[in-house]
């Protein structure tokens, strides 16, 4: 005798009719109402072709570009992941798997990696994918004058060559995480110009959707690539930048968009009441930060940095900004979901007396400016005001500077001395550090270089990358977290859950990825619209 789960699976696969499903479910003891609910769920799990998905993103700026090296927010990331591909990708189960590569293998010391390319892949203009396209796409980030955010990730790459349809990477030392690094959203493959450069400006990719138009910080229009090497379902996709959280949520409520990211935790309970909307919440690597740049006064002063770290009520931020949809942080970027997270490390707490001690020792006087905008994350301005209030209890005056949302990532972040920020995080410690903390990355948004601790940290990162002894590697990564938390310029008060809201007209697989928001930024490729 079939179970209700088996019957639901047969219905979702189209092997029994709705009438047969309903009759069978009722025969198993379900009410007609309960059977109808199960039928709707089964229908939602059945991919259907066609339709138009409209995605509202809480990111985007008029300074955005199609150059993958410049991608700095979720709008650019999702657009790029929709029309282009990487050598590898993170699957819904969180595991790394081949994408443009058909397979990959490493030498015994993990210092040489061979990626065999998938045959038959073409760019949207009909050009066949070649090893040279991959080589030039990766080298786009490696040049001496490169300003790419991925430059630091590739610092260990000494050579990239072609062996027929296989791309061979030679590293200065072994790196067991190298296939994971190749999933980075900056490292998308674009067509070679034949002179060592790539054509990034045209938006020509190999992805599931062809880019028809792109307005920086406004919208992108895409249509299904019939020659894609994976199954896709949606015909047309529109990605819109709607940075204002109220406008974004209203757009979903009014039916102007089908999917939104970055739901304000304050309104989750209201959206849950809407019968046509579902809330999706994933715990991953997302964390909200307040980086202090050591090369901007007065943040080069260790005692001032420590005073500010000690003057923050972290649980208050989680309670009032995230409304419990997250966890407190400890001034380093490694979440509990990342291997070698140091759970033994003492949790930094608000301590007005110690904060006042370090502040007096710093010799600073006058207001400390903190730049913020909700472009950084929903509630960033309110979070800055809470930091101002708690710091006042330690005798520290903070001036909150409310910055414009548009241009925030170009004009404020990585430039102003102290500002609100968010990081999607990374699945490995080496990747996270190489993206934002080592001395060779353009995205070291704390300018944490030159101190004794930063020098020690950089040495440990390089050593851990090639260390195969698990015990030794763990000890190295534990010390890395301690060094960042103590000496680094980043205040990491909280890890936030990804909260999205999705129309019930949208169908999804049972498991979605959590490495980035919206199914690892692959929602257009993996989801479908229901008729």
N, C-alpha and C positions, 0 to 999 in steps of 0.2 A: 504493500500500500504506500502511495506517495505521501510525503509530508507537504505541509504548506509551503516550505522553502523550495522544495523541488518543483512544486506546481508553479510557484512564482518565477522560478528560473526558466521553466519551459515557456511561460507566457512572455517573459522578457526577450526570449530568443525567437518568438514568433511561431513556436511549434504547436501552440494551442490557441484557440480563439478566446476573445474576452468572455463570450457566453459560456464556453467550456470551463474557463478559469473560475468564473463566478459560481457556476453550479458546483464545481469541485470544492471550492472554498467553503460554501454553505454546507455542503455534505460533511465537511470536516468539523463543523460546529461553529463556524464564524457567522456573525450577523451579516446582513447585506451591507450595512454601513461599513463594518470592519473590512469586508471583502473588497469594497470599493476603494478604500484607502490603500490596501495592498495592491490593487490593480493600478492605481495611479503611480505608486512607487515603482512597480514593475515596468510601467510604460516609460517612466523617467529614466530607467536604466537601459532603455533600448535606444541606441543612437539612430537618429533620423537625418536624412540629407536635406540641405537647403536652409533657408532662413537668413536673418540678418542680426548679428549680435552687436550691441552697442555697449561699450565699456567706459565707465566714468572713473578716471584716475585722480587721486589726490596728490598728483605730482605734475610737473611740467613747467617750462619756462620758455620765454621767447628767445632765450639764448641757446636752446637745445639744438643739437646737430645730429646728422646721420653718421658722423664719424664715430665708430664704436669706441675709440680711445677716449672720447669726451663724455660718454654716457655717465650721468651722475644722479639720475633719479629714476623712479619707477615707470614714468611715462615713456622715456627713451628706452628703458630696458625691455618693457613689454612689446613695444613696437618692433624693436630689433629682434627679439626672440620670435616674433610672429612671421617676419619675412626672411630671416636668416637662420643659419645653424652653426653649431660648433662641432668639433671632432667628437666630443662626448657630451652626454647630458645626464642630469639627475632624474631618475624615473620616479613615478608616483610612490614607490616603496622606499624611496630615499637612497637607493643604490645607484652607483654610477654605471652607465652602460654606453656602448658605442652609438654614435649618431651619424655624422658624415663618415666616420671610420666604420668599417665593417668589423674590425677586430683590432686589438692592440696587445703588445707583449713587451716585456722588459728584459734587459740583460740581468745576470745574476746579482750584480751590484746596484741595480736600478738606476744606473747612470746613462743608459742608452734605452730609448723607447722607440718602438716601431709601430706606426699606425697605418694599417692597410685601409685604403679608401674604398668606400662603397662604389660599385660600378653602376653606371647608368644614371648618375645624378646630374642634373642640368640646372643652370641658373635660369632665372625667369626670362632672359633674352635668348635662351636656347643654347648658350655656350656650355659645353661639358665641363664638369669639375675635374681639375687636374691637381697634381701634387704641387705645382708651382703656385696655384691659387692659395693653397694652404700656407706654403712657405712665406709668400709675400704678405699674407694676412697676419701672420704671427710676427713677422719682422716689422710690420707697421708700428708695433708697440716697443720695439727693441732699440731703435736708433739712438745714437748719442744725444741728439737734440729732441728726442721724443718727449712729449708732455703727457703721454697716455697714462691713465690710472693703473694700467696693467703692467707697466714697465717693471716695477719691483717684483711682480710675480714671476717674471721671466729672467730675472738676473742670473740664475744659475745655468741658463741655456747658452752654450758656447757655439753651437752650430746646428743648422737645420738643412738637411739634404733630401734629395729624392732618390729612391731606389725603385724605378718603375712607377707603380701606382701606390707605393708605400712612402710615407713621410717619416724620416728618421731624425729624432731629436737627440743631441749629445749634450749631457749636462756636466757641469764642473764637478759635481758630486751626486751621489744617489739621492733619489727622492721617490719614496714609495707612494706619495700622494699626487704624483704628476698627472694621472688621468683625471683626477678631481679638479685640478687647476684648469685643465682644458675646458671645463664646463663654464668658466667665468664668462659673464655676459659681454665683456669687452672683446673676448677672443673669437668673435664670429668670423666666418669665412666669407670674404667678398672676392669678386673676380680680379685677377691680376691685370695690370695695364701692360705687362710685358717688359717693363723697365725697372722692376723691383718695387713699384708702388701698386696700390690697389684703387679700384674705382669704388669709393664709398659714397660719393655724392649722389649717384643715381638711385640708390636704394635697391640695387639689383642683388638679389640673394637667391638662396636655394630653398627657402622655407616654404611652409604650407600655404602661404598667402602672398600674393604680389602686391607691392606697395603702389597704389595709384596716385595718392597725393599725401603730402606731409607739410603741415603748418606747425612750426616750432611752438611748443607750449599751447597749442590750440586743439588740433585734431589730425588724425591720420586715417585715410580710407584704404582698405585692402580688400582684395577679392581672391577667391579660392584658386590655388595652383593645381590644375588638373593633372599635372605630371609629377606631383610630389611622391616621394618614396614611402610615405606613411599614409595611413587612412585618416582623412579629415572629413568633417561633415557640414560645417557652416559654409554658406556661399559667400556672404559679405561680412566684413568686420569694420566697425568704426571705433577708434580709440580716441576719447576726448579727455582733455585736461580740464578738470573741475576742481581746483585747489581748495576752494571754500567748502568746508565740510557740510554746512547746512545746505548749500546749493546742490552739492553732490547727492545728499540723501533725499532732497526734494525731487531731484531728477529721477531717482529710482521710484519714489512713491508715486510720481505723476506718470510713470511709464515712458519717460523720455530716454532712459537707459535701462539696460537689462542686468548689468553687473556693476558694482562699485567696490572699491577697496577702502581701507582705512576708515572704517565706521567709527564714529566717535563713541567711546565707551559709555558716555553719558546718555546716549539715545538708543543703545542696543535694546533695552526693554520696550521702547516704543515701536521700533521696527519689528520686533518679534510679534507684536499684536496684529500686524498687517497679514491678512490671509494669503496674499499673493507673493510674499517675500520669505526667504529663508536666510538665517544667519549662519555663516560658516566661520568657525574659529579654530585656528591651528597654532600650536606652540612650536616655535622654531628657534631661530637665532637672532631675531629682531631685538635691537636694544636702542634706547634713547640716551643720548650723551650730551654733555656740555664741555666740548674741548677748549682747553686753554692753550694758546700758542706760546711756546717758550721764547720765541723770537720777537714777541710783542710785549713791551713793558706794561704791567709789572709782573707778568706771568713767568718770567725766567727765574723768579725767586721761589725756591723750594718751600719756604715756610708760608708764603702767601698761598701757594697751591694747596698745601696741607690744611691751612686754616679754612679754605673754602670747601674742601672735601669733608671736613669735620663739622661744617655748619649746615649740612643738608639733612633733612628728615626724610629718609628714603621711603619708609613705609607710608608716610603721609602722601608722597607723590604717587605711589602705587594705588593707594586708597582713593585719592581725590582726582587724579588725572586718568588713571587706568580703570578706576572703579573696580579694582580687584582682578582685572583681566591681564595679569602679569605677575612678576616677582621682582623683589629688590635686587639691585646689582651691587658689586663690590669694587667699582672703579677699575675693572678690567673687562674685556669684551667677550669672555668665554662663558657661554651659557651651559647649563647643566646637561644640554643635549649633545655637547661637543666632547669627544674623547679626551681624557686626561684633565677634565675640569677638577679644580682643586677644592673639594668640599671641606677639606680640613682647614682651610685658610680662615682666620678670624674675620667675622663680618664687621665692617666699619659702621659705626653708629654715630648718631648726632651727639656731639659733646661740646657744649658751649664753652666750658672752661678751657679745654684743650685747644679749641679753635681760637679763643681769645689769646691764649699763650703764644701760639704760632703766629697769629696776626701781629701781635706786639713785637715779636722777634723779627718779623719781616721788615719792620720799619716803615711800612706803608701807611699813608694817611689819605683821607678823601675817599670819594665814591669809586667803586670798581664797576665798570660798565659791563653789562651782560646783554648781548644782542639776541633777539628772539623773534620768531614769526611762526605762524601755524603752518607755513610751508615746510618747516622742519618736521613737525608731527602734530597731530590734533591735540590741542591743549598746551602747546609749547609756551605760549605767552603766559598762560595761567601757571604753568610749572615754574617759569622764571619768577613770577610774583611770589610764589610759595618759598622759593629759594631766598628771595630778598627778605621775606618775613622771618625765616628761621635764622638767617645770618645776622639779622639785627639783634637777636637774642645774645649773640656773641660779640656785639659791639662792632660788627662789620657792616658798612653802608654799601649797598648795591644799587646801582641805577639801571633799571631795565629799559633798554632801547628797543622799541617796537619797530622792526624793519618791514619793508614792503615784501609781500609774498613773491611777486614777480622779480626775477633776477636774484633771489636770495642765495641760490647755490653758486652763482657767479660773482656776486658782489660782496657777500657777507661771509659765508662759510669758507674756511681755508684762507681768510684774509683778516677779518676782525679778530681782536685778541681773545675774546671769549664769546661763544655763540652756542645756540641750541642746534642739535644735529640728530640724525638717526642713522643707524647702520643696519642693513639687512642681515649682517653677520655672515659667517662662512662655516662650512661643515667641518673644517679641520683647523687646528691652531696655527699651523704653518701658513695656511692661506690667509687667515684673518690677520696675522701679524704682517705678512708680506704685503697685504692690501693697505694697511693703515698705520703700522707702527715701526717698521724697519726704516733704516736711514736712507734706503735707496728707492722709496716709493713716493710718487708725486702726491699721494693722498695721505701722507703723514700729517693729519690735520691738527696735531699738537706741536709740530716742529720739534719733536722729542729727539734731539740729536746733541751730541757733544758732552752730555753728562756722563759721569762714571757708570751710573746704572744703565743708561741707554747703550753704552758701549758693551757692557757685559751682556745685556739683553740681546743685542745683535749677534754676538758670538754664540750665545746659547741657541738662538733660532737656527743658525747655520749648522751647529753641531747636532741638534735634535733631528734635523731634516734627514741626516744620514745614519742616525743611531738605530740599530735594529734590536738592541736589547730593550725590552719593554720597560723594565724597572728603571733603567738609566734615562730612557726617554721621558718617562713620567716625571721623574725628579727634575729634569730640565724644564719641562713645561710648567710644573708647579712654581719653579723659581721665576719663570717668565711672567706669570700672573702676579706674583708678589712685587716684582720690579716695576711693572706698569702701575699697579695700584698705589705703590708708595711714592715713586719718583715721577711717574708719567704725568702728562698734562690733561688726561681725559677723566672727567667725572662721569661715571656710568652708574646712575642711581637706580635704573630699572630696565628689566627685560619685558617687552610687551608682546602679547599674543597678536597674531594676524587676525583681524576681524573684517570679514567681507559680508556684503549683503547681495543676494542673488534672487532674481525673479524666478518664480516657479515655472516659467516658460523655458528655463534653461535646464538642460539635462547634464548630469555629471557622472563619471565613473564612481564606483564605491570608494576608491582610495585616491586621494589627491596629494600632490607633493607639497612639502612645507619648507623647501629650501628658500623659496621666494614666495611672495604673496600670489594669490590667484593661480594655484596649481603650478608653482615654480615659474610663473610668468608664461605658462604654456596653455592658458585657458582656451584661447581661440583655436588652438590645434587639437586639444583633447576633449573639449566639451561640444555640445550640440544644442540646437533649438528644437523645441517640441512643437508640433503643429497644433 
